Amino acid sequence: MALKTAEQEIERLLGLHPKGFDLSLDRVTRLLDALGNPHLKLPPVIHIAGTNGKGSASAFARALLECAGLAVHVHTSPHLVNWHERYRIGAPGGGKLVRDEVLAEAVSRVAEANAGRTITVFEILTAVTFILFSEHPADAVILEVGLGGRFDATNVIPEPAVSLIMPVSLDHQSYLGDRVELIASEKAGIIKRGCPVVIGFQENDAARMVMMETAERLGCPLSVYGQDYFAYEEHGRMVYQDETGLMDLPLPRLLGRHQLANAAAAIEAVRVAGFDIPDRAVEKAVTVVDWPARMQRLTHGRLVEAAVPEAEIWLDGGHNPGAGMVIAEAFAELEEKSSRPLFLITGMINTKDPVGYFKAFTGMARHVFTVPIRSSSAGIPHEALAVAAEEAGISAEPVHSVENALKLLRDTWDPNDIPPRILIGGSLYLAGDVLADNGTPPS
């Protein structure tokens, strides 16, 4: 398949500029100034940071606003298959991923304004976000942080409608610090003086306190999960409660108990941001919300056809110990409903903690197939990843690809046994490769 025009332009820039992140705002601020400061010409912004759950919160917030009839721009990162996934352009009746020619033109314009100066491609693509979102009308912007918060290129919005901070745990330690409190401080960097703040569920009390103290020091209206709002399951339904009362809702379409807290954070953030969402729109939103590669059931496609007949195949890009815990909890709930042997097909990049991730599945997973990640040069060698799985107490073997793993399991499976439950995960890069190979990319 020929590269799309926008992909060609982005690949060209990747060859010119340093990879990775620059944890300062000077370069992106200079670039935005050269572009006429498009970030100051946006609809109300819901700015979302966190280690885990940012994407789910973005998806819930988008569903809530769209089900209320609003047009919503959405920026997320990274993408899974195509760069276009990072930019959803709002429209009445539901937004669409940016058209290729529109993205290509915006990337070229931003690169020209940068005039060859040192910059990272993420900073260029963040400026593209603001160009696109300022030039297309909408009622709201959902803006997901790329890395950290304080020095993330998205953190140039002076007065967000709300800053939402989702669960914080250890990740990107080389950039953000090796203690949860330090990482929480970086995430709390998106909090702006006097602007509303919503804090999602936090496993770590110290992390929560860092965020609360920052919000209070800056005089921000503050809403905290478990204190000002919360959600729980009752009689197969989701109950959401805040200071205005209770809402009895369907269970979220996104699987896993943690999605109740994610949905609750999005509901609270949208309300705090000043959007009046009717109850019927909230009910619809939690049932239509969609977020690829987060506990996504693969039911058709080329890879599915290579698996054991009637196997359950799940895809999740969670890649750190905190994500491993919530994914494992979701699989424990699945096991309660229908018992199947669990197998993992896992690939990870070398900035992650594979042993910590695998430990979440100890005693649950029967076996791990470890695979290389085609789309990243930073993948952990699949032989070393198998050693990490065994260190966590799970038998493991390296294989050359996801398809190889699925075929190996199929060829050795006793047809008289219950078909397996298979989780493909450990990396968003791997998730993107799988969706591309399966023929089911996000749309």
Disulfide bonds with the S-S distance in Angstrom:
none
